[in-house]
Amino acid sequence: MTLLRFYRSTIGKKLIMAVSGIIGIIFLILHMVGNLQIFVGPDRINDYARFLHGPAAEVVLAQRVVLVVALVLHVWMAWQLTRINRAARPQAYTRREPQVTTLASRTLRWGGVFLLVFIVLHILHFTTLDLDPTFVELDVFGNALKAFDSVWMVGFYTVAMLLLGFHLFHGIWSSGRTLGVSPPSRAPLQRRIALGLALIIAIGFAAVPLAVWFGVVP
Amino acid sequence: MNLTLRVWRQPGPSVPGRLERYEAADISPDMSFLEMLDVVNEQLAVAGQEPIAFDHDCREGICGMCSLMINGVAHGPMKGTATCQLHMRSFTDGDEILIEPFRAGAFPVLRDLCVDRTALDRVIQAGGFISARTGAAPDGNATPVAKVDADRAMDAAACIGCGACVAACPNGSASLFTAAKVSHLGLLPQGQPERLRRVLRMVDQMDQEGFGGCTLYGECMEACPKEISIDFITRMNGDYLRASLSAGEPRT
C-alpha cells in the first residue's frame, strides 16, 4: 500500500529517477576511469578488458543487471512524468518567458532520448561488436582506433557526450534536491559540484574519440 | 503613457477564449497595473462593452488574489511583487502588453483573466493544519523555537497562495506552494506530531488535483511574489521520502 502510494506520486517517481540516475553516475565514473587507461597504452587497456571478462566476469554481470534495471526505471519514470506534466497544462500560453530555466533542463527530455539511442548503439558497437564486423574481441585499443577513424563516429560520440554533460549538470544537482539531502542555500540554483562533475565526466569520455582522431593516443 | 493591450477574453469556463486588442490611453506611470486595468474597464463600461474580469482584493501584496501572466511572466516583470504592486513605470510609452490568465489544468478559467484556484485550498485542507485543542492562547514563550527555525518557518509561511509558482512552471507543478505549506508547520514544534502524515496527504492531494511534477527548473522561485526558495521543495522531498520509509501512515 505504502509502496503503491509512493510509486503513484510524482515525488515518488522523481525519487526513483534520482536513485537510478545516481547508479548511472557511479557507473559512468568507473567506465570513464576504465576508458582513460587507453592513454597509458594498448597493453594496459586490453589487460583491463581481459580482467573484466575473466576474473571479474561475475561482478560485471551483476553490474549489468543493476544498470539495466536502473536504466529501464529511469526512462519509464521520465516517460510517465512527461505525460503527467504535459497534461497539467492543457492550454498553452500564447507567450511564456522562462526566467531561469537552463539549457540543461530544457534539453533534459530530448537529450535523454538521444542518450538512450546512443547507449543502444554504443553497446552494439563496442560490447556486442555488431556494428563493425572487423572489430576483434578483447582488443579494445584496436577497436577504438578503428571506430574513431571516421569523422562521423567521432562527431556522434562527441555530441552524445556534450548532451551527457548537460544531462548530468541538471541531474546531479537535482538528484540531491529530490532526495532532500542538499543543504539550504542562499543561491539554490547555483551548482558547483554538478558543474565540476559533469565537466569531468563529459570531457573524460569525449577525450578518447577526440584523442584517437587527432592521433595523440600512444 | 499610451499602451496597447492584448487581453485574453473568455466569457465562461466551457467557452473558447481569444485575445482582444485594447488601447489604454493617458495612463499615469504611477498607476498600479490593476489601476490601469480599472481605467480601461471604465472606458469599456462607458462604451457599453463588457469590462475585463480580473481577480484582485487587497492590492497591497498580501492576499494572493491577483494573478495575471504579463508578457509571458507571472505577476509581470517586477521581481518579488504581485501584480497589484507592479507599477506602470515598469513599462514604456507605446508598449504592447500581453495579458493572459494563469494557465494550468487545475486552474480552470472562470471568466477572462479569473481562474479557479480552489485546488490549492484543497491541498491545504488535506493536511496544512495542526490538530490542537483550542483554548486560551498559550504564553508567548511556552514553546521555545530556535531563531533560525522561526525565521525559516516564517519564510515558508510568507506564501500567499497566489499560484504564480504553478503558472510559471513549465510543468504546471504546485510543488513550491505545497512545499511552503508543508514546511512552515514542519519547521515548528507544534507541527511535529503530524509532520509525516501531513506531507503524504498534501502531496497526494497535489497530484490528484492534476498538477505536474517538479523538474527543479527554478521558475517558481523566480515568479513567487514572496521569493520563497526551492529549498523548501528539497525539504518536502526529504520529508516525503522519510514518510514513505516509515511503516504506514502515522495515526496521529
Interface residues (C-beta under 8 A of the other chain):
Chain A: M1 T2 R5 F6 R8 S9 T10 I11 G12 K13 K14 L15 L81 I84 N85 A87 A88 R89 P90 Q91 A92 Y93 T94 R95 R96 E97 P98 Q99 V100 T101 T102 S105 L108 H170 W173 S174 G176 R177 T178 L179 G180 V181 S182 P184 S185 P188 L189
Chain B: W8 L19 M69 N71 G72 V73 L98 E100 R103 A104 G105 A106 R152 A168 P170 N171 G172 S173 L200 V203 D204 M206 D207 G210 F211 G212 G213 C214 T215 L216 Y217 G218 E219 M221 E222 A223 S229 I230 D231 I233 T234 R235 M236 N237 G238 D239 Y240 L241 R242 S244 A247 G248 E249
